[in-house]
Amino acid sequence: MSGSVNRPVRRRTFVLGTAAAAGSAALAGPLAESASAASFGYTDDGSNYVVDTGASLVFKVSKTNGDLTSLLYKGTEYQGYGGMNSHVESGLGASTVTIAQSGTTILISVTHGTLKHYYAARSGENNVYLWTNKADTSVSATRYIVRVKAGLFLNDQPDSYTYAPTTIESADVFEKSDGQTRSKHYSKNRVIDYDYVGWTTGSVGLWVVRSNHEKASGGPFYRSLLRHQSADGGGLYEILYYGENQTEAQRFGLQGPYVIALTDGGAPSSSLYHANLTTSWADGLGISGYTAASSRGRVAGVGITGRDTAYAYTVGLANSAAQYWGSARASDGYFSIAGVLPGTYTLTVFKGELAVYTSSVAVTAGGTTTLNSIAIPASNDPSNASAIWRIGNWDGSPSGFKNADLMTYAHPSDVRAASWTGNVVVGSGTETSAFPCYLWKDVNSGIIVYFKLTAAQSSAAHTLRIGVTTAYANGRPQVVVNDTWTSAVPSPPTQPSTRSLTVGSYRGNNYTFTYSVPASAWLTDAGAYNTLKIYVASGSGTTSFLSAGTSVDTIDLLA
């Protein structure tokens, strides 16, 4: 590391969601220096365009490939991870790069085949604004990675693998000497949970403020790479499309702005957050695919009835071209989603992460589509069905089950994970916390649930339901009751084909398996425990935690 870099005594790392960010915005130093911005402008050093923001930030962009080659803030160079630049994907290669200044804005345009990428600077701001327009699959995934020099922001957070020398899966999941696991995949956060990601030393903050993800895929609950630390340095990501555990087809078009923001240690200004960023200054820059706010619309709903007030509700809009979402107000379900591209969308109301209502809505340029109160039919929420017993609750996630929280930022083999085996007794009060959030064919298939039935209950047939949130290698549950009745092997529902359970994601396609259990399967002794054995069926997968598996939402036996 350069000798000019001073190591602060204390180093901290933040990934903040919307609510947390709002509470910490006051910590941020001003993004524009109070001193004169007389130095604002650009030069050409032969290899790079050099942009001086007129504040405390000078950055360089390669004239040959559009890489960000330097990020100099208050005299310290932050760009440089393992000798690599910051760029789209792992670098676009030979590109056409141009620069233009319009008043207080400088725009660098990068063209690589059908892909166009942009950097913009505003006079007096310590920010780099970015847009990426992907027209087709000529670039496989889409990310922008800010590569940061080693030693500037030391951390050992859940998504860090600086101190994890042993590879335990693929080339991207690692184990420390104490048995804890690390991977760049382990972010804890869904897209809906954060506005920005980054690091702070207390005196310097380096952040990537995410875009609205309107042309990304996966919806509000998608999890993906956010940041990582390694021996070579650190990376901050803006993921515009990623295929890992992806539930939707790739969308194309302009994404952004997303922002590289430098601060005096505090959080980036809330004016940069995707929901608040005003880009009227970019309206006339000629960015390919750009749609001004005046040409977008809004959807507002006066309320949602039929909600379970114990859960947060989210309203999503999606079609093949774009996606948006917003939170429903806890008191009455009111929602408002602004900045929407014109078109017809599927509107989905989610209880937690479970879709409980869908309809169609049209959005017009410059207009507001106002919806009357949405009534969720009782039958749309499986929690409303009368059950003899229920493990977990229907919210579209494995929340509350054993190891569920840990699995968003650790590998299943992690030393902190409770045993994946062990039987469950209904009525114990611990049936949900004792039931593992994931089941694998080669790890804990055949887990047993013990439960009692009354004489009246055991004399009738009942429906057993198992809700899942994703599956790996077509893993799906087959059940055996009292070792006498065995269900058929159900057909596998459509699920992502990539890794999921081992890379911090349970978000796939929610699906409910139903089993009609005849009365003859139950024990007639009302004091005896019936047994339900749940196996994982599939001929796919390999071994251990990469054997066929599934994530559990809820298990219940209907009355």
Secondary structure, DSSP 8 states (H G I E B T S, - for coil): --TT----S--EEEEE-HHHHHHHGGG---SB-SS--TT-EEEE-SSEEEEE-SSSEEEEEETTT--EEEEEETTEE-B-BTTB-BEETT---S-EEEEEEETTEEEEEEEETTEEEEEEEETTBSEEEEEEEE-STTSSSEEEEEEEETTSS----TT--TT--EEEETTTEEE-TTS-EEETT----BGGG-SEEEEE-SS-EEEEE----TT-SS-TT-B---EEEETTEEEEEEEEE--TT--S----EEEEEEEEEEESSS---GGGSTTT---GGGTTS--TT---GGG-EEEEES-EES--TTS-EEEEEE-SS-EEEEE--TTT--EEEEEE-SEEEEEEEEETTEEEEEEEEEE-TT-EEEE--EE--GGGSGGGS-EEEEEE-SSSS-TTSBTTTGGGSS-TT-TTS--S---EETTSS-HHHHSBSEEETTTTTTEEEEE---HHHHTS-EEEEEEEEEEETT-EEEEEETTTEE----------SS--TTTT---S--EEEEEEE-GGGS-S-TTS-EEEEEEEE-S-B-SGGGBSEEEEEEEEEE-
